[in-house]
Amino acid sequence: MNQPKLCIDCAHFVSPRECKHPSNGIDLIDGKLNRNWCSVMRLIVSSCKPEALLFEPQEAVIYDIADLFPNQSGETQ
């Protein structure tokens, strides 16, 4: 059985109330992407729909452990 495509797993997800997909358009005041509620995007006939037509998976983020925990002793390497 296929797993459902959840907004929280989408690259356009900002928060439960915000989807930043380019199809939302540009704000003519500040030039930034408009953000629509995720639930609205999934329900609008011409948008993502329940089938998650605009869904793009998030990219995996890989961190180098040295970047997360820099040398705290003050010594240079």
C-alpha positions in Angstrom: 0.0 0.0 0.0 1.3 3.5 -0.9 2.0 5.9 1.9 0.0 9.1 1.7 1.9 12.2 0.6 1.8 14.5 3.7 2.3 18.2 3.5 4.8 18.0 6.4 7.0 15.8 4.1 6.9 18.3 1.2 9.7 20.7 0.2 7.1 23.5 0.1 5.9 23.0 3.6 6.7 25.9 6.0 4.1 25.3 8.8 0.6 23.7 9.0 -0.7 27.1 7.8 1.9 27.8 5.1 2.7 26.3 1.8 5.3 28.2 -0.3 4.7 26.5 -3.7 5.5 28.8 -6.7 1.9 28.3 -8.0 0.8 30.5 -5.1 2.1 33.5 -7.0 4.2 36.5 -6.1 3.1 39.2 -3.7 3.0 42.4 -5.7 3.9 44.5 -2.7 7.2 42.9 -1.5 8.0 40.4 -4.4 8.0 37.4 -2.1 6.2 34.1 -2.7 2.6 34.2 -1.4 2.0 31.5 1.2 -1.4 29.7 1.4 -2.7 27.4 4.1 -1.8 23.8 3.4 -5.3 22.7 3.9 -6.6 25.2 1.3 -4.0 24.0 -1.2 -5.1 20.4 -0.8 -8.7 21.3 -1.3 -8.7 23.8 -4.1 -9.6 22.2 -7.4 -6.9 24.0 -9.4 -4.1 23.4 -6.9 -2.5 20.6 -5.0 -5.7 18.6 -4.4 -6.0 15.6 -2.1 -3.8 13.7 -4.5 -0.9 16.0 -3.7 -0.2 17.0 -7.3 2.3 19.7 -6.3 4.1 17.5 -3.8 7.9 17.5 -3.9 9.8 15.4 -1.3 12.2 17.3 1.0 15.9 16.8 0.4 17.8 14.9 3.1 20.0 17.2 5.0 23.4 15.7 6.0 25.6 17.4 8.5 29.2 17.0 9.2 29.5 16.3 13.0 32.5 18.7 13.2 30.3 21.5 12.0 27.7 20.8 14.6 30.2 20.6 17.5 33.2 22.9 16.7 36.3 22.6 18.8 35.4 24.5 22.0 38.8 24.4 23.6 39.9 27.4 21.6 42.7 25.5 19.8 43.1 26.0 16.1 43.5 22.9 13.9 
